[in-house]
């Protein structure tokens, strides 16, 4: 089994992690950073989860596909939560971009749930 079948999801996870990291840093520099506390917290969780999901997919083989599927399901759930929180701050361009990346990643991760184990 080759990781190429996971490439779209790996790319979405890596892009999401990068947007989450950028957004968390940008939120910290907002005038009222406390208002963004939940956003920052979820972005950090989401970035970590996305990087780990990408690693799981990159090393997957026929024996570990079921782990990948489960992990991607949880990743989608966290991406959705992060996007929902970022959308509350849609007046900030960085939060808008982060929410979009999270939604795209969640969609790709849900496709992984459908992969045969």
Phi and psi in radians as a Rosetta constraint file:
Dihedral C 1 N 2 CA 2 C 2 CIRCULARHARMONIC -1.989 0.35
Dihedral N 2 CA 2 C 2 N 3 CIRCULARHARMONIC 2.566 0.35
Dihedral C 2 N 3 CA 3 C 3 CIRCULARHARMONIC -1.229 0.35
Dihedral N 3 CA 3 C 3 N 4 CIRCULARHARMONIC -0.184 0.35
Dihedral C 3 N 4 CA 4 C 4 CIRCULARHARMONIC -1.020 0.35
Dihedral N 4 CA 4 C 4 N 5 CIRCULARHARMONIC -0.527 0.35
Dihedral C 4 N 5 CA 5 C 5 CIRCULARHARMONIC -1.173 0.35
Dihedral N 5 CA 5 C 5 N 6 CIRCULARHARMONIC -0.276 0.35
Dihedral C 5 N 6 CA 6 C 6 CIRCULARHARMONIC -1.760 0.35
Dihedral N 6 CA 6 C 6 N 7 CIRCULARHARMONIC 0.019 0.35
Dihedral C 6 N 7 CA 7 C 7 CIRCULARHARMONIC -1.000 0.35
Dihedral N 7 CA 7 C 7 N 8 CIRCULARHARMONIC -0.713 0.35
Dihedral C 7 N 8 CA 8 C 8 CIRCULARHARMONIC -1.078 0.35
Dihedral N 8 CA 8 C 8 N 9 CIRCULARHARMONIC -0.702 0.35
Dihedral C 8 N 9 CA 9 C 9 CIRCULARHARMONIC -1.253 0.35
Dihedral N 9 CA 9 C 9 N 10 CIRCULARHARMONIC -0.704 0.35
Dihedral C 9 N 10 CA 10 C 10 CIRCULARHARMONIC -1.017 0.35
Dihedral N 10 CA 10 C 10 N 11 CIRCULARHARMONIC -0.809 0.35
Dihedral C 10 N 11 CA 11 C 11 CIRCULARHARMONIC -1.092 0.35
Dihedral N 11 CA 11 C 11 N 12 CIRCULARHARMONIC -0.742 0.35
Dihedral C 11 N 12 CA 12 C 12 CIRCULARHARMONIC -1.133 0.35
Dihedral N 12 CA 12 C 12 N 13 CIRCULARHARMONIC -0.700 0.35
Dihedral C 12 N 13 CA 13 C 13 CIRCULARHARMONIC -1.130 0.35
Dihedral N 13 CA 13 C 13 N 14 CIRCULARHARMONIC -0.768 0.35
Dihedral C 13 N 14 CA 14 C 14 CIRCULARHARMONIC -1.142 0.35
Dihedral N 14 CA 14 C 14 N 15 CIRCULARHARMONIC -0.712 0.35
Dihedral C 14 N 15 CA 15 C 15 CIRCULARHARMONIC -1.135 0.35
Dihedral N 15 CA 15 C 15 N 16 CIRCULARHARMONIC -0.714 0.35
Dihedral C 15 N 16 CA 16 C 16 CIRCULARHARMONIC -1.133 0.35
Dihedral N 16 CA 16 C 16 N 17 CIRCULARHARMONIC -0.781 0.35
Dihedral C 16 N 17 CA 17 C 17 CIRCULARHARMONIC -1.021 0.35
Dihedral N 17 CA 17 C 17 N 18 CIRCULARHARMONIC -0.750 0.35
Dihedral C 17 N 18 CA 18 C 18 CIRCULARHARMONIC -1.125 0.35
Dihedral N 18 CA 18 C 18 N 19 CIRCULARHARMONIC -0.773 0.35
Dihedral C 18 N 19 CA 19 C 19 CIRCULARHARMONIC -1.128 0.35
Dihedral N 19 CA 19 C 19 N 20 CIRCULARHARMONIC -0.706 0.35
Dihedral C 19 N 20 CA 20 C 20 CIRCULARHARMONIC -1.092 0.35
Dihedral N 20 CA 20 C 20 N 21 CIRCULARHARMONIC -0.769 0.35
Dihedral C 20 N 21 CA 21 C 21 CIRCULARHARMONIC -1.100 0.35
Dihedral N 21 CA 21 C 21 N 22 CIRCULARHARMONIC -0.779 0.35
Dihedral C 21 N 22 CA 22 C 22 CIRCULARHARMONIC -1.091 0.35
Dihedral N 22 CA 22 C 22 N 23 CIRCULARHARMONIC -0.775 0.35
Dihedral C 22 N 23 CA 23 C 23 CIRCULARHARMONIC -1.144 0.35
Dihedral N 23 CA 23 C 23 N 24 CIRCULARHARMONIC -0.749 0.35
Dihedral C 23 N 24 CA 24 C 24 CIRCULARHARMONIC -1.038 0.35
Dihedral N 24 CA 24 C 24 N 25 CIRCULARHARMONIC -0.757 0.35
Dihedral C 24 N 25 CA 25 C 25 CIRCULARHARMONIC -1.138 0.35
Dihedral N 25 CA 25 C 25 N 26 CIRCULARHARMONIC -0.752 0.35
Dihedral C 25 N 26 CA 26 C 26 CIRCULARHARMONIC -1.105 0.35
Dihedral N 26 CA 26 C 26 N 27 CIRCULARHARMONIC -0.700 0.35
Dihedral C 26 N 27 CA 27 C 27 CIRCULARHARMONIC -1.083 0.35
Dihedral N 27 CA 27 C 27 N 28 CIRCULARHARMONIC -0.677 0.35
Dihedral C 27 N 28 CA 28 C 28 CIRCULARHARMONIC -1.085 0.35
Dihedral N 28 CA 28 C 28 N 29 CIRCULARHARMONIC -0.445 0.35
Dihedral C 28 N 29 CA 29 C 29 CIRCULARHARMONIC -1.674 0.35
Dihedral N 29 CA 29 C 29 N 30 CIRCULARHARMONIC 0.033 0.35
Dihedral C 29 N 30 CA 30 C 30 CIRCULARHARMONIC -1.206 0.35
Dihedral N 30 CA 30 C 30 N 31 CIRCULARHARMONIC 2.680 0.35
Dihedral C 30 N 31 CA 31 C 31 CIRCULARHARMONIC -0.952 0.35
Dihedral N 31 CA 31 C 31 N 32 CIRCULARHARMONIC -0.811 0.35
Dihedral C 31 N 32 CA 32 C 32 CIRCULARHARMONIC -1.914 0.35
Dihedral N 32 CA 32 C 32 N 33 CIRCULARHARMONIC 1.200 0.35
Dihedral C 32 N 33 CA 33 C 33 CIRCULARHARMONIC -1.005 0.35
Dihedral N 33 CA 33 C 33 N 34 CIRCULARHARMONIC -0.527 0.35
Dihedral C 33 N 34 CA 34 C 34 CIRCULARHARMONIC -1.043 0.35
Dihedral N 34 CA 34 C 34 N 35 CIRCULARHARMONIC -0.566 0.35
Dihedral C 34 N 35 CA 35 C 35 CIRCULARHARMONIC -1.094 0.35
Dihedral N 35 CA 35 C 35 N 36 CIRCULARHARMONIC -0.388 0.35
Dihedral C 35 N 36 CA 36 C 36 CIRCULARHARMONIC -1.764 0.35
Dihedral N 36 CA 36 C 36 N 37 CIRCULARHARMONIC 0.181 0.35
Dihedral C 36 N 37 CA 37 C 37 CIRCULARHARMONIC -0.984 0.35
Dihedral N 37 CA 37 C 37 N 38 CIRCULARHARMONIC -0.850 0.35
Dihedral C 37 N 38 CA 38 C 38 CIRCULARHARMONIC -1.152 0.35
Dihedral N 38 CA 38 C 38 N 39 CIRCULARHARMONIC -0.648 0.35
Dihedral C 38 N 39 CA 39 C 39 CIRCULARHARMONIC -1.050 0.35
Dihedral N 39 CA 39 C 39 N 40 CIRCULARHARMONIC -0.873 0.35
Dihedral C 39 N 40 CA 40 C 40 CIRCULARHARMONIC -1.055 0.35
Dihedral N 40 CA 40 C 40 N 41 CIRCULARHARMONIC -0.781 0.35
Dihedral C 40 N 41 CA 41 C 41 CIRCULARHARMONIC -1.038 0.35
Dihedral N 41 CA 41 C 41 N 42 CIRCULARHARMONIC -0.851 0.35
Dihedral C 41 N 42 CA 42 C 42 CIRCULARHARMONIC -1.165 0.35
Dihedral N 42 CA 42 C 42 N 43 CIRCULARHARMONIC -0.636 0.35
Dihedral C 42 N 43 CA 43 C 43 CIRCULARHARMONIC -1.102 0.35
Dihedral N 43 CA 43 C 43 N 44 CIRCULARHARMONIC -0.678 0.35
Dihedral C 43 N 44 CA 44 C 44 CIRCULARHARMONIC -1.165 0.35
Dihedral N 44 CA 44 C 44 N 45 CIRCULARHARMONIC -0.768 0.35
Dihedral C 44 N 45 CA 45 C 45 CIRCULARHARMONIC -1.066 0.35
Dihedral N 45 CA 45 C 45 N 46 CIRCULARHARMONIC -0.793 0.35
Dihedral C 45 N 46 CA 46 C 46 CIRCULARHARMONIC -1.104 0.35
Dihedral N 46 CA 46 C 46 N 47 CIRCULARHARMONIC -0.791 0.35
Dihedral C 46 N 47 CA 47 C 47 CIRCULARHARMONIC -1.043 0.35
Dihedral N 47 CA 47 C 47 N 48 CIRCULARHARMONIC -0.786 0.35
Dihedral C 47 N 48 CA 48 C 48 CIRCULARHARMONIC -1.092 0.35
Dihedral N 48 CA 48 C 48 N 49 CIRCULARHARMONIC -0.767 0.35
Dihedral C 48 N 49 CA 49 C 49 CIRCULARHARMONIC -1.124 0.35
Dihedral N 49 CA 49 C 49 N 50 CIRCULARHARMONIC -0.748 0.35
Dihedral C 49 N 50 CA 50 C 50 CIRCULARHARMONIC -1.125 0.35
Dihedral N 50 CA 50 C 50 N 51 CIRCULARHARMONIC -0.738 0.35
Dihedral C 50 N 51 CA 51 C 51 CIRCULARHARMONIC -1.103 0.35
Dihedral N 51 CA 51 C 51 N 52 CIRCULARHARMONIC -0.709 0.35
Dihedral C 51 N 52 CA 52 C 52 CIRCULARHARMONIC -1.203 0.35
Dihedral N 52 CA 52 C 52 N 53 CIRCULARHARMONIC -0.701 0.35
Dihedral C 52 N 53 CA 53 C 53 CIRCULARHARMONIC -1.065 0.35
Dihedral N 53 CA 53 C 53 N 54 CIRCULARHARMONIC -0.748 0.35
Dihedral C 53 N 54 CA 54 C 54 CIRCULARHARMONIC -1.071 0.35
Dihedral N 54 CA 54 C 54 N 55 CIRCULARHARMONIC -0.702 0.35
Dihedral C 54 N 55 CA 55 C 55 CIRCULARHARMONIC -1.145 0.35
Dihedral N 55 CA 55 C 55 N 56 CIRCULARHARMONIC -0.758 0.35
Dihedral C 55 N 56 CA 56 C 56 CIRCULARHARMONIC -0.995 0.35
Dihedral N 56 CA 56 C 56 N 57 CIRCULARHARMONIC -0.795 0.35
Dihedral C 56 N 57 CA 57 C 57 CIRCULARHARMONIC -1.175 0.35
Dihedral N 57 CA 57 C 57 N 58 CIRCULARHARMONIC -0.670 0.35
Dihedral C 57 N 58 CA 58 C 58 CIRCULARHARMONIC -1.130 0.35
Dihedral N 58 CA 58 C 58 N 59 CIRCULARHARMONIC -0.529 0.35
Dihedral C 58 N 59 CA 59 C 59 CIRCULARHARMONIC -1.808 0.35
Dihedral N 59 CA 59 C 59 N 60 CIRCULARHARMONIC 0.092 0.35
Dihedral C 59 N 60 CA 60 C 60 CIRCULARHARMONIC -1.116 0.35
Dihedral N 60 CA 60 C 60 N 61 CIRCULARHARMONIC 2.554 0.35
Dihedral C 60 N 61 CA 61 C 61 CIRCULARHARMONIC -2.400 0.35
Dihedral N 61 CA 61 C 61 N 62 CIRCULARHARMONIC -3.061 0.35
Dihedral C 61 N 62 CA 62 C 62 CIRCULARHARMONIC -1.078 0.35
Dihedral N 62 CA 62 C 62 N 63 CIRCULARHARMONIC -0.344 0.35
Dihedral C 62 N 63 CA 63 C 63 CIRCULARHARMONIC -1.535 0.35
Dihedral N 63 CA 63 C 63 N 64 CIRCULARHARMONIC -0.285 0.35
Dihedral C 63 N 64 CA 64 C 64 CIRCULARHARMONIC -2.048 0.35
Dihedral N 64 CA 64 C 64 N 65 CIRCULARHARMONIC 0.065 0.35
Dihedral C 64 N 65 CA 65 C 65 CIRCULARHARMONIC -1.024 0.35
Dihedral N 65 CA 65 C 65 N 66 CIRCULARHARMONIC -0.628 0.35
Dihedral C 65 N 66 CA 66 C 66 CIRCULARHARMONIC -1.148 0.35
Dihedral N 66 CA 66 C 66 N 67 CIRCULARHARMONIC -0.586 0.35
Dihedral C 66 N 67 CA 67 C 67 CIRCULARHARMONIC -1.152 0.35
Dihedral N 67 CA 67 C 67 N 68 CIRCULARHARMONIC -0.753 0.35
Dihedral C 67 N 68 CA 68 C 68 CIRCULARHARMONIC -1.027 0.35
Dihedral N 68 CA 68 C 68 N 69 CIRCULARHARMONIC -0.818 0.35
Dihedral C 68 N 69 CA 69 C 69 CIRCULARHARMONIC -1.013 0.35
Dihedral N 69 CA 69 C 69 N 70 CIRCULARHARMONIC -0.802 0.35
Dihedral C 69 N 70 CA 70 C 70 CIRCULARHARMONIC -1.158 0.35
Dihedral N 70 CA 70 C 70 N 71 CIRCULARHARMONIC -0.733 0.35
Dihedral C 70 N 71 CA 71 C 71 CIRCULARHARMONIC -1.135 0.35
Dihedral N 71 CA 71 C 71 N 72 CIRCULARHARMONIC -0.719 0.35
Dihedral C 71 N 72 CA 72 C 72 CIRCULARHARMONIC -1.152 0.35
Dihedral N 72 CA 72 C 72 N 73 CIRCULARHARMONIC -0.556 0.35
Dihedral C 72 N 73 CA 73 C 73 CIRCULARHARMONIC -1.105 0.35
Dihedral N 73 CA 73 C 73 N 74 CIRCULARHARMONIC -0.794 0.35
Dihedral C 73 N 74 CA 74 C 74 CIRCULARHARMONIC -1.164 0.35
Dihedral N 74 CA 74 C 74 N 75 CIRCULARHARMONIC -0.677 0.35
Dihedral C 74 N 75 CA 75 C 75 CIRCULARHARMONIC -1.052 0.35
Dihedral N 75 CA 75 C 75 N 76 CIRCULARHARMONIC -0.761 0.35
Dihedral C 75 N 76 CA 76 C 76 CIRCULARHARMONIC -1.051 0.35
Dihedral N 76 CA 76 C 76 N 77 CIRCULARHARMONIC -0.719 0.35
Dihedral C 76 N 77 CA 77 C 77 CIRCULARHARMONIC -1.101 0.35
Dihedral N 77 CA 77 C 77 N 78 CIRCULARHARMONIC -0.766 0.35
Dihedral C 77 N 78 CA 78 C 78 CIRCULARHARMONIC -1.207 0.35
Dihedral N 78 CA 78 C 78 N 79 CIRCULARHARMONIC -0.694 0.35
Dihedral C 78 N 79 CA 79 C 79 CIRCULARHARMONIC -1.054 0.35
Dihedral N 79 CA 79 C 79 N 80 CIRCULARHARMONIC -0.736 0.35
Dihedral C 79 N 80 CA 80 C 80 CIRCULARHARMONIC -1.082 0.35
Dihedral N 80 CA 80 C 80 N 81 CIRCULARHARMONIC -0.754 0.35
Dihedral C 80 N 81 CA 81 C 81 CIRCULARHARMONIC -1.119 0.35
Dihedral N 81 CA 81 C 81 N 82 CIRCULARHARMONIC -0.725 0.35
Dihedral C 81 N 82 CA 82 C 82 CIRCULARHARMONIC -1.149 0.35
Dihedral N 82 CA 82 C 82 N 83 CIRCULARHARMONIC -0.785 0.35
Dihedral C 82 N 83 CA 83 C 83 CIRCULARHARMONIC -1.054 0.35
Dihedral N 83 CA 83 C 83 N 84 CIRCULARHARMONIC -0.749 0.35
Dihedral C 83 N 84 CA 84 C 84 CIRCULARHARMONIC -1.064 0.35
Dihedral N 84 CA 84 C 84 N 85 CIRCULARHARMONIC -0.739 0.35
Dihedral C 84 N 85 CA 85 C 85 CIRCULARHARMONIC -1.203 0.35
Dihedral N 85 CA 85 C 85 N 86 CIRCULARHARMONIC -0.756 0.35
Dihedral C 85 N 86 CA 86 C 86 CIRCULARHARMONIC -1.077 0.35
Dihedral N 86 CA 86 C 86 N 87 CIRCULARHARMONIC -0.635 0.35
Dihedral C 86 N 87 CA 87 C 87 CIRCULARHARMONIC -1.116 0.35
Dihedral N 87 CA 87 C 87 N 88 CIRCULARHARMONIC -0.367 0.35
Dihedral C 87 N 88 CA 88 C 88 CIRCULARHARMONIC -1.211 0.35
Dihedral N 88 CA 88 C 88 N 89 CIRCULARHARMONIC -0.324 0.35
Dihedral C 88 N 89 CA 89 C 89 CIRCULARHARMONIC -2.029 0.35
Dihedral N 89 CA 89 C 89 N 90 CIRCULARHARMONIC 0.663 0.35
Dihedral C 89 N 90 CA 90 C 90 CIRCULARHARMONIC -1.141 0.35
Dihedral N 90 CA 90 C 90 N 91 CIRCULARHARMONIC -0.168 0.35
Dihedral C 90 N 91 CA 91 C 91 CIRCULARHARMONIC -1.241 0.35
Dihedral N 91 CA 91 C 91 N 92 CIRCULARHARMONIC -0.288 0.35
Dihedral C 91 N 92 CA 92 C 92 CIRCULARHARMONIC -1.690 0.35
Dihedral N 92 CA 92 C 92 N 93 CIRCULARHARMONIC 2.153 0.35
Dihedral C 92 N 93 CA 93 C 93 CIRCULARHARMONIC -1.025 0.35
Dihedral N 93 CA 93 C 93 N 94 CIRCULARHARMONIC -0.679 0.35
Dihedral C 93 N 94 CA 94 C 94 CIRCULARHARMONIC -1.142 0.35
Dihedral N 94 CA 94 C 94 N 95 CIRCULARHARMONIC -0.615 0.35
Dihedral C 94 N 95 CA 95 C 95 CIRCULARHARMONIC -1.232 0.35
Dihedral N 95 CA 95 C 95 N 96 CIRCULARHARMONIC -0.630 0.35
Dihedral C 95 N 96 CA 96 C 96 CIRCULARHARMONIC -1.085 0.35
Dihedral N 96 CA 96 C 96 N 97 CIRCULARHARMONIC -0.819 0.35
Dihedral C 96 N 97 CA 97 C 97 CIRCULARHARMONIC -1.139 0.35
Dihedral N 97 CA 97 C 97 N 98 CIRCULARHARMONIC -0.663 0.35
Dihedral C 97 N 98 CA 98 C 98 CIRCULARHARMONIC -1.143 0.35
Dihedral N 98 CA 98 C 98 N 99 CIRCULARHARMONIC -0.780 0.35
Dihedral C 98 N 99 CA 99 C 99 CIRCULARHARMONIC -1.046 0.35
Dihedral N 99 CA 99 C 99 N 100 CIRCULARHARMONIC -0.718 0.35
Dihedral C 99 N 100 CA 100 C 100 CIRCULARHARMONIC -1.105 0.35
Dihedral N 100 CA 100 C 100 N 101 CIRCULARHARMONIC -0.770 0.35
Dihedral C 100 N 101 CA 101 C 101 CIRCULARHARMONIC -1.133 0.35
Dihedral N 101 CA 101 C 101 N 102 CIRCULARHARMONIC -0.685 0.35
Dihedral C 101 N 102 CA 102 C 102 CIRCULARHARMONIC -1.134 0.35
Dihedral N 102 CA 102 C 102 N 103 CIRCULARHARMONIC -0.749 0.35
Dihedral C 102 N 103 CA 103 C 103 CIRCULARHARMONIC -1.118 0.35
Dihedral N 103 CA 103 C 103 N 104 CIRCULARHARMONIC -0.739 0.35
Dihedral C 103 N 104 CA 104 C 104 CIRCULARHARMONIC -1.115 0.35
Dihedral N 104 CA 104 C 104 N 105 CIRCULARHARMONIC -0.711 0.35
Dihedral C 104 N 105 CA 105 C 105 CIRCULARHARMONIC -1.167 0.35
Dihedral N 105 CA 105 C 105 N 106 CIRCULARHARMONIC -0.760 0.35
Dihedral C 105 N 106 CA 106 C 106 CIRCULARHARMONIC -1.025 0.35
Dihedral N 106 CA 106 C 106 N 107 CIRCULARHARMONIC -0.708 0.35
Dihedral C 106 N 107 CA 107 C 107 CIRCULARHARMONIC -1.101 0.35
Dihedral N 107 CA 107 C 107 N 108 CIRCULARHARMONIC -0.798 0.35
Dihedral C 107 N 108 CA 108 C 108 CIRCULARHARMONIC -1.136 0.35
Dihedral N 108 CA 108 C 108 N 109 CIRCULARHARMONIC -0.700 0.35
Dihedral C 108 N 109 CA 109 C 109 CIRCULARHARMONIC -1.130 0.35
Dihedral N 109 CA 109 C 109 N 110 CIRCULARHARMONIC -0.617 0.35
Dihedral C 109 N 110 CA 110 C 110 CIRCULARHARMONIC -1.166 0.35
Dihedral N 110 CA 110 C 110 N 111 CIRCULARHARMONIC -0.557 0.35
Dihedral C 110 N 111 CA 111 C 111 CIRCULARHARMONIC -1.111 0.35
Dihedral N 111 CA 111 C 111 N 112 CIRCULARHARMONIC -0.602 0.35
Dihedral C 111 N 112 CA 112 C 112 CIRCULARHARMONIC -1.165 0.35
Dihedral N 112 CA 112 C 112 N 113 CIRCULARHARMONIC -0.556 0.35
Dihedral C 112 N 113 CA 113 C 113 CIRCULARHARMONIC -1.045 0.35
Dihedral N 113 CA 113 C 113 N 114 CIRCULARHARMONIC -0.421 0.35
Dihedral C 113 N 114 CA 114 C 114 CIRCULARHARMONIC -1.538 0.35
Dihedral N 114 CA 114 C 114 N 115 CIRCULARHARMONIC -0.139 0.35
Dihedral C 114 N 115 CA 115 C 115 CIRCULARHARMONIC -1.147 0.35
Dihedral N 115 CA 115 C 115 N 116 CIRCULARHARMONIC 2.398 0.35
Dihedral C 115 N 116 CA 116 C 116 CIRCULARHARMONIC -1.146 0.35
Dihedral N 116 CA 116 C 116 N 117 CIRCULARHARMONIC 2.452 0.35
